[in-house]
Amino acid sequence: MPRYKYTKIASIIGVLVNIFLMIIKSLIGFVTKSQSMIADSFISVGDIFFSLMTYIGNKISSKSCDKKYNFGYGKAEYIFSIIISISMIFLSLNIFKDSIIVIINKNKLTYSIWLIIICIICIISKLILYLYTNYLYNKYNNLLMKASSKDHLSDAVITCVNLISCVLSKYGLYYFDGVVGVIISIWVFNIAIKLFRESYDILMDKSIPINIKFKILLLINKYSDIKKIINFRSFPVGYKYLITFTVFIDGKLSIYEGNNIVNKLENEIISKINEISFIIIQLNPI
């Protein structure tokens, strides 16, 4: 399935790119004795972890349903998205702590052309990864890709701050790094909380969005033999939904005719609404 195939490719690319960035950040950081670049290299270690979580979560969620998990493994996608969001929360708190220390201790950055070059390489790499993963998220509605794209964007912004701080240090403006670091930490924390809540809602079986429910009801109302609908329920199954409801049809119709109506309705909903993967319809006469 393309959804899982491209998520796998994106996660592998993420691991390889972040390993490369971690190595060059560490080397330049130790050579130039730049604490901000050394700290940035540790962020890349976290990014490798995020990409591995994306890979593992995608691998598990791509499995088909079996006797053990009748509706498949799709919710693994949201479990691993929660893991990534929690990791981002800890990352934001660490950035906040380090930024406060920089402000209190009045730490000074040392200008280096190598720091400028590495920052530019990192920003370009992360923006490309962000655009790619964000494209996959919008195309396939994969929350793991959303988590990855937010992480890549956060990294690009953080490295932009390092770049600007390095340039400003040449002109004696040493405290920009700490002040903006605090702002960025709050921004990353906010992204992580939103991602956590989105994953949590799915795992807690949040009902189907109202606009999709409205489309389903419109399809049902097209059937003149269906006189009444009750007990509409929905449950997330991976990135799609299982829906169940009861319909009442004219009691003069035979069981065979009633089943034909229900089967036709079920096939139409599945074919026209991509968000639905399973349907359970209870048929009653009226």
PAZAPA-4460 file (N, C-alpha, C; in steps of 0.05 Angstrom, whole numbers, plus 32768, in hexadecimal, padded with zeros to 4 digits):
% residues 286
    n_x    n_y    n_z   ca_x   ca_y   ca_z    c_x    c_y    c_z   seq   type   mol
   8011   7FE8   8000   8000   8000   8000   8012   8019   8000     1      M     A
   800D   802C   7FEE   801F   8044   7FEC   8022   8053   8006     2      P     A
   800C   8055   8015   800D   8064   802F   8023   805A   8041     3      R     A
   8026   8040   8044   803A   8034   8055   8055   8034   8048     4      Y     A
   8055   802F   802E   806E   802E   801E   807D   8049   8020     5      K     A
   8070   805F   801B   807D   8079   801B   8084   8082   8037     6      Y     A
   8074   807A   804B   807B   8080   8067   8094   8072   806F     7      T     A
   8097   8059   8066   80B0   804A   806B   80C8   8057   805F     8      K     A
   80C5   8060   8046   80DB   806D   8038   80E3   8087   8046     9      I     A
   80CE   8096   804E   80D3   80B0   805B   80E1   80AC   8076    10      A     A
   80DA   8097   8085   80E7   8092   809F   8104   8089   809B    11      S     A
   8109   8079   8087   8125   8070   8082   8136   8088   8079    12      I     A
   812B   8099   8068   813A   80B1   8060   813F   80C3   8078    13      I     A
   812B   80C5   808A   812E   80D5   80A2   8145   80CB   80B4    14      G     A
   8147   80B0   80B7   815C   80A5   80C8   8177   80AB   80BB    15      V     A
   817A   80A7   80A1   8194   80AB   8094   819D   80C8   8095    16      L     A
   818A   80DA   808F   8190   80F7   808F   8198   8100   80AB    17      V     A
   8189   80F7   80BF   818F   8100   80DB   81A9   80F4   80E5    18      N     A
   81B1   80DC   80DC   81CB   80D1   80E4   81E1   80E3   80D8    19      I     A
   81DE   80EA   80BE   81F1   80FB   80B1   81F3   8116   80BF    20      F     A
   81DC   8122   80C5   81DD   813C   80D3   81E9   813B   80EF    21      L     A
   81E3   8125   80FD   81EE   8121   8118   820D   8121   8117    22      M     A
   8217   8112   8103   8235   810F   8100   8242   812A   80FB    23      I     A
   8237   8139   80E6   8244   8152   80DF   8240   8168   80F5    24      I     A
   8229   8168   8102   8225   817B   8118   8239   8176   812F    25      K     A
   823C   815C   8136   824F   8155   814C   826B   815D   8145    26      S     A
   8274   8156   812D   828F   815D   8124   8295   817B   8125    27      L     A
   8283   818A   8119   8287   81A7   8118   8284   81B3   8133    28      I     A
   8271   81A8   8143   826C   81B3   815E   8285   81B0   8170    29      G     A
   8292   8198   816F   82AA   8194   817F   82C2   81A3   8174    30      F     A
   82C4   81A5   815A   82DB   81B4   814E   82D9   81D1   8155    31      V     A
   82C1   81DD   8152   82BE   81FA   8157   82B7   8200   8174    32      T     A
   82B3   81EB   8184   82AB   81ED   81A1   8291   81FD   81A4    33      K     A
   827E   81F8   8191   8264   8205   8193   8251   81F3   81A2    34      S     A
   8249   81FC   81BA   8237   81ED   81CA   821B   81EA   81BE    35      Q     A
   8212   81FF   81AF   81F8   81FE   81A3   81F8   81E9   818C    36      S     A
   820E   81E6   817E   820F   81D2   8168   8211   81B6   8174    37      M     A
   8220   81B3   818A   8222   8199   8197   8206   8191   81A2    38      I     A
   81F8   81A5   81AE   81DD   819F   81B7   81CA   8198   81A0    39      A     A
   81CE   81A5   8189   81BE   81A0   8171   81C3   8183   8167    40      D     A
   81DC   817A   816B   81E2   815E   8162   81D3   814A   8173    41      S     A
   81CE   8150   818D   81BE   813E   819E   81A1   813E   8195    42      F     A
   8198   8155   818B   817D   8156   8180   817A   8144   8168    43      I     A
   8190   8141   8159   818F   812F   8142   818D   8112   814B    44      S     A
   8199   810C   8162   8196   80F1   816D   8179   80EB   8173    45      V     A
   816B   80FF   817E   814E   80FD   8183   813F   80FA   8169    46      G     A
   8148   8107   8154   813B   8106   813A   813E   80E9   812E    47      D     A
   8155   80DD   8132   8159   80C1   8129   8144   80AF   8137    48      I     A
   8141   80B4   8151   812D   80A5   8160   8111   80A9   8155    49      F     A
   810A   80C2   814F   80EF   80C8   8144   80EB   80B9   812A    50      F     A
   8100   80B9   8119   80FD   80AC   80FF   80FB   808E   8102    51      S     A
   8109   8083   8116   8107   8066   811B   80EB   805F   8126    52      L     A
   80E0   8070   8137   80C5   806C   8141   80B1   806D   812A    53      M     A
   80B5   807F   8117   80A4   8081   8100   80A5   8067   80EF    54      T     A
   80BE   805D   80EB   80C2   8044   80DC   80B4   802C   80E9    55      Y     A
   80B8   8029   8104   80AD   8013   8112   808E   8015   8113    56      I     A
   8084   802D   811A   8068   8031   811B   805A   802B   8100    57      G     A
   8067   8034   80EB   805C   802F   80D0   805C   8011   80C9    58      N     A
   8072   8004   80D1   8074   7FE7   80CB   805E   7FD7   80D9    59      K     A
   8059   7FDE   80F2   8044   7FCF   8101   8028   7FD6   80F6    60      I     A
   8023   7FF0   80F2   8008   7FF8   80EA   8001   7FEE   80CE    61      S     A
   8015   7FE7   80BE   800F   7FDE   80A2   8006   7FC1   80A1    62      S     A
   8008   7FB3   80B8   7FFF   7F97   80B8   7FE1   7F94   80B4    63      K     A
   7FD9   7F7F   80A6   7FBC   7F7A   80A2   7FB0   7F6E   80BB    64      S     A
   7F95   7F6F   80BC   7F87   7F63   80D2   7F8C   7F45   80D3    65      C     A
   7F8B   7F3A   80EB   7F8F   7F1D   80EF   7F7D   7F14   8106    66      D     A
   7F81   7EFB   810F   7F70   7EF0   8124   7F74   7EFE   813F    67      K     A
   7F8C   7F09   8143   7F92   7F16   815C   7F87   7F33   815C    68      K     A
   7F8B   7F41   8146   7F81   7F5C   8144   7F6E   7F5E   812C    69      Y     A
   7F55   7F5B   8131   7F41   7F58   811C   7F3E   7F70   8109    70      N     A
   7F45   7F87   8114   7F42   7FA0   8104   7F5E   7FAB   80FC    71      F     A
   7F72   7F9A   80FD   7F8C   7FA2   80F4   7F9D   7FB0   810A    72      G     A
   7FB4   7FBA   8101   7FC8   7FC6   8114   7FCA   7FE4   8111    73      Y     A
   7FB6   7FF0   8105   7FB7   800D   80FD   7FBC   8020   8115    74      G     A
   7FB3   8019   812D   7FB6   802B   8143   7FD3   802D   814D    75      K     A
   7FE4   801B   8143   8001   801E   814A   800C   8038   8140    76      A     A
   8000   8042   812A   8008   805C   811F   8005   8072   8134    77      E     A
   7FEF   8071   8143   7FE9   8086   8157   7FF9   8082   8171    78      Y     A
   7FFE   8068   8178   800E   8063   818F   802A   806E   818C    79      I     A
   8036   806A   8174   8051   8074   816F   8051   8092   816B    80      F     A
   803B   809D   8161   8039   80BA   8160   8039   80C7   817B    81      S     A
   802C   80B9   818F   802D   80C3   81AA   8049   80C2   81B6    82      I     A
   8058   80AC   81AF   8074   80AA   81B8   8084   80C1   81AD    83      I     A
   8081   80C7   8194   808F   80DD   8187   8087   80F8   8194    84      I     A
   806D   80FC   8199   8064   8115   81A5   806F   8119   81C1    85      S     A
   8070   8103   81D1   807C   8105   81EC   809A   810C   81EA    86      I     A
   80A7   80FF   81D7   80C4   8105   81D3   80C8   8123   81CC    87      S     A
   80B6   812E   81BC   80B8   814A   81B4   80B2   815C   81CC    88      M     A
   80A1   8153   81DE   809C   8163   81F6   80B5   8165   8207    89      I     A
   80C3   814E   820B   80DC   814E   821A   80F1   815F   820C    90      F     A
   80F2   815E   81F1   8105   816E   81E2   80FF   818B   81E6    91      L     A
   80E6   8193   81E5   80E0   81B0   81E9   80E7   81B9   8205    92      S     A
   80E3   81A8   8219   80EB   81AF   8235   8109   81B2   8238    93      L     A
   8118   81A1   8229   8135   81A2   822A   813F   81BC   821D    94      N     A
   8132   81C3   8206   813A   81DC   81F8   8134   81F4   820A    95      I     A
   811D   81F3   8218   8116   8209   822A   812B   820C   8240    96      F     A
   8132   81F5   824C   8146   81F5   8262   8161   8200   8259    97      K     A
   816A   81F6   8241   8184   8200   8237   8183   821D   8230    98      D     A
   816D   8226   8226   816A   8243   821E   816B   8255   8237    99      S     A
   815E   824C   824C   815E   825C   8265   817B   825D   8270   100      I     A
   8189   8247   826E   81A5   8246   8278   81B6   8259   8268   101      I     A
   81B2   825A   824D   81C1   826C   823B   81BC   8289   8244   102      V     A
   81A2   8290   824A   819B   82AB   8251   81A8   82B3   826C   103      I     A
   81A6   82A0   8280   81B0   82A6   829B   81CE   82A8   829B   104      I     A
   81DC   8295   828E   81F9   8295   828E   8205   82A8   8279   105      N     A
   81F4   82B4   8268   81FD   82C6   8253   8212   82B9   8241   106      K     A
   820C   82A0   8239   821F   8291   8228   8223   829F   820D   107      N     A
   823B   829E   8203   8242   82AB   81EA   8248   8295   81D5   108      K     A
   823E   829A   81BD   8244   8289   81A7   825E   8292   8199   109      L     A
   826C   827F   818E   8284   8285   817F   827E   8283   8161   110      T     A
   8282   8299   8153   827C   829A   8136   828F   8288   8127   111      Y     A
   8284   8278   8114   8294   8267   8103   8286   8263   80E9   112      S     A
   8295   8265   80D3   8289   8260   80B8   827F   8244   80B6   113      I     A
   828C   8231   80C4   8284   8215   80C3   8269   8211   80D0   114      W     A
   8264   8220   80E5   8249   821E   80F2   8234   8228   80DF   115      L     A
   823A   823D   80D0   8227   8248   80BC   8221   8233   80A7   116      I     A
   8236   8227   809C   8232   8213   8087   8222   81FB   8090   117      I     A
   8228   81F1   80A8   821A   81DA   80B3   81FC   81E1   80B8   118      I     A
   81F7   81F8   80C3   81DC   8201   80C7   81CC   8202   80AD   119      C     A
   81D8   820C   8099   81CA   820E   807F   81C4   81F2   8074   120      I     A
   81D7   81E0   8076   81D3   81C4   806C   81BC   81B7   807C   121      I     A
   81BC   81BB   8096   81A7   81B0   80A7   818C   81BB   80A1   122      C     A
   818A   81D5   809D   8171   81E2   8098   8165   81D8   807D   123      I     A
   8176   81D7   8068   816D   81CE   804E   8163   81B1   8050   124      I     A
   8173   81A0   805D   816C   8183   8060   8152   8180   806E   125      S     A
   814E   818F   8084   8136   818C   8094   811D   8197   8086   126      K     A
   8121   81AD   8077   810A   81B8   8069   8101   81A5   8052   127      L     A
   8114   8198   8045   810D   8184   8031   80FE   816D   803D   128      I     A
   8108   8163   8054   80FA   814D   8062   80DE   8156   806B   129      L     A
   80DC   816F   8075   80C2   8179   807E   80AE   817A   8067   130      Y     A
   80B7   8184   8050   80A5   8186   8039   809C   816B   802F   131      L     A
   80AF   8158   802F   80A9   813D   8026   8095   812F   8039   132      Y     A
   809B   812F   8053   808A   8121   8066   806F   812F   8069   133      T     A
   806E   814A   8067   8055   8158   8068   8044   8152   8050   134      N     A
   8051   814F   8039   8042   8146   8020   8035   812B   8024   135      Y     A
   8045   8118   8030   803A   80FD   8034   8024   80FE   8049   136      L     A
   8026   810E   805D   8011   8110   8071   7FF7   811A   8064   137      Y     A
   7FF9   8130   8054   7FE1   813B   8047   7FD5   8127   8033   138      N     A
   7FE6   8117   8026   7FDC   8105   8012   7FCF   80EC   801E   139      K     A
   7FDC   80E1   8033   7FD3   80C7   803E   7FC7   80C9   805A   140      Y     A
   7FC6   80E2   8065   7FBB   80E5   8080   7FC8   80D3   8095   141      N     A
   7FE2   80D2   8094   7FF2   80C1   80A6   7FFD   80D2   80BD   142      N     A
   7FF3   80CC   80D6   7FFB   80DD   80EC   8019   80DA   80F3   143      L     A
   8025   80C3   80EC   8042   80C0   80F0   8051   80D4   80DE   144      L     A
   8047   80D8   80C6   8054   80EB   80B4   804F   8108   80BE   145      M     A
   8038   810D   80CA   8034   8127   80D6   8048   812C   80EC   146      K     A
   804B   8118   80FE   805F   811B   8114   807B   8120   8109   147      A     A
   8082   8111   80F4   809D   8114   80E8   80A0   8130   80DC   148      S     A
   808C   8139   80CE   808E   8153   80C1   8091   8169   80D5   149      S     A
   8082   8167   80EB   8084   817C   8100   80A0   817B   810D   150      K     A
   80AA   8163   8111   80C5   8161   811C   80DA   816D   810A   151      D     A
   80D8   8167   80F0   80EB   8173   80DC   80E9   8191   80DB   152      H     A
   80D1   819B   80DC   80CD   81B9   80DC   80D9   81C5   80F5   153      L     A
   80D4   81B8   810C   80E0   81C3   8125   80FE   81C4   8124   154      S     A
   810A   81AF   8119   8127   81AE   8116   8132   81C4   8104   155      D     A
   8123   81C9   80EE   812C   81DE   80DC   812B   81F9   80E9   156      A     A
   8116   81FE   80F9   8113   8218   8107   8129   821B   811C   157      V     A
   812E   8205   812B   8142   8206   8140   815E   820C   8134   158      I     A
   8164   81FF   811E   817E   8203   8111   817F   821F   8105   159      T     A
   8169   822A   80FC   8168   8246   80F2   8170   8259   8109   160      C     A
   8166   8253   8121   816D   8264   8138   818C   8262   813D   161      V     A
   8196   8249   813C   81B3   8246   813F   81C3   8256   812B   162      N     A
   81B9   8256   8112   81C6   8264   80FC   81C6   8282   8101   163      L     A
   81AE   828D   8108   81AB   82A9   810D   81BC   82B1   8126   164      I     A
   81BC   82A1   813A   81CC   82A6   8153   81E9   82A8   814C   165      S     A
   81F2   8295   813B   820E   8294   8133   8216   82AE   8124   166      C     A
   8205   82B6   8112   820A   82CF   8103   820A   82E7   8115   167      V     A
   81F6   82E9   8127   81F4   8300   8139   820C   8301   814C   168      L     A
   8217   82EA   8153   822D   82EA   8166   8245   82F9   815B   169      S     A
   8247   82FA   8141   825D   8309   8134   825B   8327   813A   170      K     A
   8242   8330   8140   823D   834C   8145   8237   8352   8162   171      Y     A
   823E   833E   8173   823C   8342   8190   8221   833D   819C   172      G     A
   820E   8333   818C   81F3   832D   8196   81F2   8310   819E   173      L     A
   81F8   830B   81B8   81FC   82EF   81C1   81E3   82E2   81CD   174      Y     A
   81CE   82F1   81D3   81B9   82E6   81E3   81A0   82DF   81D3   175      Y     A
   81A2   82E3   81B9   818B   82DC   81A8   8185   82BE   81AA   176      F     A
   8199   82AD   81AB   8196   8290   81AC   8184   8288   81C3   177      D     A
   8189   8292   81DB   8179   828A   81F2   815D   8294   81F2   178      G     A
   8159   82AD   81EA   813E   82B8   81EA   812C   82AA   81D6   179      V     A
   8136   82A7   81BD   8126   829A   81A8   8123   827C   81AF   180      V     A
   8137   8270   81BC   8136   8254   81C4   811E   824F   81D6   181      G     A
   8118   8262   81E8   8101   825F   81F9   80E7   825F   81E9   182      V     A
   80E6   8272   81D5   80CE   8274   81C4   80CA   825A   81B4   183      I     A
   80E0   824F   81A9   80DF   8237   8199   80D6   821F   81AA   184      I     A
   80E0   821E   81C3   80D9   8207   81D4   80BB   8207   81D9   185      S     A
   80AF   821F   81DD   8092   8221   81E1   8083   8218   81C8   186      I     A
   808E   8220   81B0   8082   8219   8197   8082   81FA   8192   187      W     A
   8099   81EE   8197   809C   81D1   8194   808A   81C2   81A8   188      V     A
   8088   81CC   81C1   8077   81C1   81D5   805A   81C1   81CC   189      F     A
   8051   81D7   81C0   8036   81DA   81B7   8030   81C6   81A0   190      N     A
   8043   81C3   818E   8040   81AF   8178   803D   8193   8183   191      I     A
   804E   818C   8197   804E   8172   81A2   8034   816C   81B1   192      A     A
   8029   817F   81BF   8010   817C   81CE   7FF9   8177   81BA   193      I     A
   7FF8   8186   81A4   7FE3   8182   8190   7FE5   8166   8183   194      K     A
   7FFD   815E   817E   8001   8143   8172   7FF9   812D   8186   195      L     A
   8000   8131   819F   7FF8   811E   81B4   7FDA   811C   81B6   196      F     A
   7FCC   8133   81B6   7FAF   8133   81B9   7FA2   8125   81A1   197      R     A
   7FAD   812A   8189   7FA1   811E   8171   7FA4   80FF   8172   198      E     A
   7FBB   80F5   817B   7FBF   80D8   817D   7FAE   80CD   8194   199      S     A
   7FAD   80DB   81AA   7F9D   80D3   81C1   7F80   80D0   81BA   200      Y     A
   7F75   80E3   81AA   7F59   80E2   81A2   7F53   80C8   8193   201      D     A
   7F64   80C1   8181   7F60   80A9   8171   7F61   8090   8182   202      I     A
   7F74   808F   8194   7F77   8077   81A6   7F60   8075   81B9   203      L     A
   7F53   808C   81BF   7F3B   808C   81D1   7F21   8089   81C1   204      M     A
   7F24   8080   81A7   7F0D   807B   8196   7EFB   8094   8192   205      D     A
   7F08   80AA   818B   7EF9   80C2   8185   7EE7   80BD   816C   206      K     A
   7ECF   80C8   816D   7EBC   80C2   8157   7EC5   80CF   813D   207      S     A
   7EB9   80C6   8127   7EC0   80CF   810D   7EBA   80ED   810A   208      I     A
   7ECA   80FC   80FB   7EC5   8119   80F7   7EA9   811E   80EC   209      P     A
   7E9C   8133   80F5   7E80   8138   80EF   7E7B   813B   80D1   210      I     A
   7E8F   8146   80C2   7E8B   814A   80A5   7E89   812F   8097   211      N     A
   7E99   811B   80A0   7E98   8100   8094   7E7E   80F2   809C   212      I     A
   7E76   80F5   80B5   7E5C   80EA   80BD   7E45   80F5   80AD   213      K     A
   7E46   810F   80A7   7E32   811C   8097   7E30   8110   807B   214      F     A
   7E48   810A   806F   7E49   80FE   8054   7E3C   80E2   8055   215      K     A
   7E41   80D3   806A   7E36   80B8   806C   7E17   80BA   806F   216      I     A
   7E0E   80CC   807F   7DF1   80CF   8083   7DE3   80D8   8069   217      L     A
   7DF0   80E8   8059   7DE5   80F0   803F   7DE2   80D8   802D   218      L     A
   7DF6   80C6   802D   7DF4   80AE   801D   7DDD   809C   8026   219      L     A
   7DDB   8099   8041   7DC5   8088   804C   7DAA   8093   8044   220      I     A
   7DA7   80AE   8046   7D8D   80BA   8041   7D84   80B8   8023   221      N     A
   7D97   80B0   8012   7D8F   80AC   7FF6   7D7E   8094   7FF2   222      K     A
   7D7F   8082   8005   7D6F   8068   8003   7D54   806D   800F   223      Y     A
   7D40   806E   7FFE   7D24   8074   8007   7D19   805D   8018   224      S     A
   7D23   8044   8014   7D19   802E   8024   7D23   802F   8041   225      D     A
   7D38   803E   8046   7D42   8041   8062   7D32   8057   806F   226      I     A
   7D23   8050   8083   7D10   8063   8090   7D1B   8071   80A9   227      K     A
   7D30   8065   80B5   7D3A   8070   80CE   7D56   8066   80D3   228      K     A
   7D67   8076   80E0   7D82   806F   80E7   7D86   8075   8105   229      I     A
   7D91   8063   8114   7D97   8068   8130   7DB2   805B   8137   230      I     A
   7DBC   8062   814F   7DD4   8056   815A   7DEC   8058   8148   231      N     A
   7DF0   806F   813C   7E08   8073   812B   7E21   8075   813D   232      F     A
   7E34   8063   8139   7E4D   8063   8149   7E65   8060   8136   233      R     A
   7E7B   806A   813F   7E94   8068   812F   7EAC   8063   8141   234      S     A
   7EBF   8055   8137   7ED7   804E   8146   7EEF   8050   8133   235      F     A
   7F05   805D   813C   7F1D   805E   812B   7F29   8042   8128   236      P     A
   7F31   803B   8110   7F3F   8022   810A   7F57   802A   80F9   237      V     A
   7F6E   802F   8106   7F85   803A   80F8   7F7E   8056   80EF   238      G     A
   7F83   805D   80D6   7F7D   8078   80CD   7F61   807A   80C0   239      Y     A
   7F52   8063   80C1   7F36   8064   80B8   7F23   805D   80CF   240      K     A
   7F0A   805A   80C8   7EF5   8056   80DD   7EE4   803E   80D7   241      Y     A
   7EDB   8032   80ED   7EC6   801E   80ED   7EAC   802D   80F5   242      L     A
   7E97   8029   80E6   7E7D   8036   80ED   7E68   8020   80F1   243      I     A
   7E56   8025   8103   7E40   8012   8108   7E27   8022   810D   244      T     A
   7E11   8019   8102   7DF7   8027   8106   7DE0   8014   8100   245      F     A
   7DC9   801B   8109   7DB0   800B   8104   7D9E   801A   80F1   246      T     A
   7D94   800B   80DD   7D81   8017   80CA   7D66   8008   80CC   247      V     A
   7D51   8016   80C8   7D36   800B   80C7   7D2B   800D   80AB   248      F     A
   7D21   7FF7   80A0   7D15   7FF7   8085   7CF8   7FEE   8087   249      I     A
   7CEB   7FF2   8071   7CCF   7FEA   806F   7CCB   7FCD   8076   250      D     A
   7CBB   7FC6   808A   7CB7   7FAB   8093   7CAB   7F99   807E   251      G     A
   7C9F   7FA4   8069   7C93   7F94   8054   7CA8   7F88   8041   252      K     A
   7CC0   7F92   8042   7CD6   7F87   8031   7CDF   7F6D   803D   253      L     A
   7CE9   7F5B   802C   7CF4   7F42   8035   7D10   7F46   8041   254      S     A
   7D19   7F31   8050   7D34   7F32   805B   7D48   7F35   8044   255      I     A
   7D43   7F26   802F   7D55   7F27   8018   7D57   7F43   800C   256      Y     A
   7D41   7F50   8009   7D40   7F6B   7FFE   7D4E   7F7F   8012   257      E     A
   7D49   7F7B   802C   7D56   7F8C   8040   7D74   7F8A   8040   258      G     A
   7D7D   7F70   803E   7D9A   7F6C   803D   7DA7   7F78   8024   259      N     A
   7D99   7F77   800D   7DA3   7F83   7FF5   7DA7   7FA1   7FF8   260      N     A
   7D94   7FAE   8005   7D95   7FCB   800A   7DAE   7FD1   801B   261      I     A
   7DB0   7FC2   8031   7DC7   7FC7   8044   7DE2   7FC2   8036   262      V     A
   7DE4   7FAC   8027   7DFD   7FA6   8019   7E04   7FBC   8005   263      N     A
   7DF0   7FC5   7FF6   7DF5   7FDB   7FE3   7DFE   7FF4   7FF1   264      K     A
   7DF1   7FFB   8007   7DF9   8012   8017   7E16   8010   8021   265      L     A
   7E1C   7FF8   802C   7E37   7FF4   8036   7E4C   7FF7   8021   266      E     A
   7E48   7FEC   8009   7E5B   7FEE   7FF3   7E5E   800B   7FEA   267      N     A
   7E48   801A   7FEA   7E49   8035   7FE1   7E59   8047   7FF4   268      E     A
   7E55   8042   800E   7E64   8052   8022   7E82   804C   8020   269      I     A
   7E89   8032   801E   7EA5   802A   801D   7EB2   8036   8004   270      I     A
   7EA4   8036   7FED   7EB0   803F   7FD4   7EB2   805D   7FD2   271      S     A
   7EA0   806C   7FE0   7E9F   8089   7FDD   7EAC   8098   7FF3   272      K     A
   7EB0   808B   800A   7EBB   809A   8021   7ED4   808B   802A   273      I     A
   7EEC   8096   8024   7F05   8088   8028   7F0C   8084   8046   274      N     A
   7EFF   8094   8057   7F06   8092   8073   7EF9   807A   8081   275      E     A
   7EE8   806B   8073   7EDA   8055   807F   7EE6   803A   8076   276      I     A
   7EED   8028   8089   7EF8   800E   8081   7EE6   7FF7   8089   277      S     A
   7ED6   7FFA   809D   7EC3   7FE5   80A6   7EA7   7FF1   80AC   278      F     A
   7E92   7FE2   80A5   7E77   7FEA   80AB   7E67   7FD3   80B7   279      I     A
   7E59   7FD9   80CC   7E47   7FC5   80D8   7E2B   7FD2   80D9   280      I     A
   7E18   7FC6   80CA   7DFD   7FD1   80C8   7DE9   7FBD   80D4   281      I     A
   7DDA   7FC5   80E7   7DC4   7FB4   80F1   7DAA   7FBC   80E3   282      Q     A
   7D9C   7FA8   80DA   7D84   7FAC   80CA   7D6B   7FA5   80DB   283      L     A
   7D58   7FB8   80DD   7D3F   7FB3   80EB   7D28   7FBB   80D9   284      N     A
   7D10   7FAE   80DC   7CF8   7FB6   80CD   7CE9   7FCB   80DC   285      P     A
   7CD9   7FDB   80CD   7CC9   7FEF   80D9   7CAE   7FEF   80CC   286      I     A
***
